[in-house]
Amino acid sequence: MTTLLGGRRAQPTTARRQAASATGQSAGPVTHVLLCLLALFALGPLVIFVFSALKSQSELASSPLSVPSAPRWGNFLNAWQQANMGAGLANSAIVVGGTVAGVCVIAGGAAYALARLELPGGGGYLSYLLVSSSLPPQMFLVPLFYLWTRIGLYDSLFGLIVIYCGLFSPFATLLLRAFLLTIPRELEEAARIDGAGELRLLLRVVLPVAAPGFLTVALVTALSAYNEFLIAVTFIQDSARLPLSTTFFSFQQGYTQDYTLIGAAGLIMVLPMLLLFLALQRRFIEGVSSAGLAGV
Amino acid sequence: MSAAIAARRRRGLIGWAFMLPLVAVNALVVLGPSLAAVYFSLTDWSGIGRAHWVGLDNYRELASDPDFGTALWHNLLWTAFFLVVPMAMGLFGAFALTRIRRGRLLLRVVYFVPYIVASVVTSAIWKNLLSPDLGIGRMLHVNVLGNIHLALPAVEIVNNWAWWGFLVVVFLAAMRDVNPNLYEAAALDGAGTFGQFWHVTLPSIRPTFLFLGLMTIIWSFLSFDYVYVLTQGGPAGSTDLLSTLLYRDAFAELRAGYASAIGVVMALISAVVVVGYLAVRKRKDWTV
């Protein structure tokens, strides 16, 4: 369990470069064709979705897969108004912001304790975190639902944020702990000898060095919270409080059968995350792949 | 001596003070409700009002409930699909990307884009594509999501569309740590591209491969969004999974006790998988 997420960053990058150059020779034409087919599989459905968002209903019905003859940008405005996307976006901003802030505080403190303070029973709690993050949310969904109605957190964005913090902080803790383990301790020891308390140490010395780790955690958490559906659809009822995932869902399931507007609304939902991803793709991919390497 | 013990105890207390928010929110959201679910699974609770103790009745009913059997079978098919198709696509994609000279970074981004699309939007994208009036469904003259034989594979493909790029990215990260000398040695021994993949790449990334296999099994039992949005378990229960069955029992049929029993069974399956994984990882020759 102590190897959880450990030592990934310690790999010398020169070895990676050598690996890339030593193996970067021998792909044949079949490989290139297959890679292009995979790219087509990834982007094709998205491109057709963008096309459908820019058509009129009659054009979509007569030629559903083609390039729009005259792009109707007004579809986006109609979708924005009819699907109530503005309110959804505002609610999602609150939920994502609150969840990211909460997870960074909760996981930051816990990761610091697990990585730096000799915590009695810390190893056992790490194992518990691994098990707890593999429990199906459906298992505790029902009791949680009735607990939330009883303590007044049902149908509130704050209640949703608390659940997301509970769901996302174990993984964030494992990620940040691994990051802290790669940072040398000398700075902290020096500050400790100067008589700094632990909280001061964490905020003044560790936090600035650990900022890239926190950024990674923030991105992964933001993506999860923004896209989350099961908890949102269960715990938020009031249409004025719906985050985007459920705003879009109710628009799609609602009376409208206008697929052009559904397309436009879907693109409005995807756009913020897509832009964030394209702007910070390296950190994004690094964070998400460390999710996959977490057990190594 | 006692001063040293006191100092250590004090540092331990400070440590747990830093842990407190995590422990508290986890207990409130995950641990407490999970323990409650175990209790409610032994009652006839409707979700409202009082719960009456019924012992193992819910579990006995599960054992003979055809809906549960069908959903479990669909989950097993689902797991098998995700262990084979996306794993193969991810391994091939990542390995091929290490072998091309140009466009590696671009293709990695392209493959990864569907992963960041929200599940509700992914469902909408494919609902249009598969609909009998628009797109592929019209070309093939078939209502894919309304066909009891095609609906489950179709939803699996939709879920996979948003999933396999993640595997490419993770496998690629693991493959870049493979010692390049091993490839040279294998090439000298006459190994072709596939031989190098089989004898060098795959053994070198075994920890990642195993972990993703584990996560695939666990996550495949949690799949919910795509079925819920695309088919609601239909037509005629042909896409029902344990998660959608549980959801319906809990919130539509008001059988919270019975739904809790399904949840406990799902948790037990996860637990078996995790314990098996930890046991495999403990064997020294597997941890590299």
Interface residues (C-beta under 8 A of the other chain):
Chain A: T3 Q11 A15 R16 Q18 A19 A20 A22 T23 G24 Q25 S26 A27 G28 T31 H32 L34 L35 L38 A39 F41 A42 L43 P45 L46 I48 F49 S52 L60 A61 P64 L65 G102 V105 I106 A107 G109 A110 Y112 A113 L114 L117 E118 L119 P120 G122 Y125 L129 L130 V131 S132 S134 L135 P136 P137 Q138 M139 F140 L141 V142 P143 L144 F145 Y146 L147 V162 I163 C165 G166 L167 S169 P170 T173 E198 L202 L223 Y226 N227 F229 L230 V233 T234 L244 S245 T246 F248 F249 Q252 Y259 I262 G263 G266 M269 V270 M273 L274 F277 L278 Q281 F284 I285 E286 V288 S289 A291 G292 L293 A294 G295 V296
Chain B: R8 R11 G12 I14 G15 W16 F18 M19 L20 P21 L22 V23 V25 N26 L28 V29 V30 L31 G32 P33 S34 A36 A37 F40 G47 M89 F92 G93 A96 L97 T98 R99 I100 R101 L107 R108 V109 V110 Y111 F112 V113 P114 Y115 I116 V117 A118 S119 V120 V121 A124 I125 W126 K127 N128 L129 S131 D133 L134 G135 R138 W161 G165 F166 L167 V169 V170 L172 A173 A174 M175 R176 D177 V178 N179 P180 Y183 E184 T193 P207 T208 L210 F211 L212 L214 M215 I218 F221 L222 F224 D225 Y228 V229 L242 S243 L246 Y247 A250 F251 A256 A259 S260 I262 G263 V264 M266 A267 S270 A271 V273 V274 Y277 R281 T287
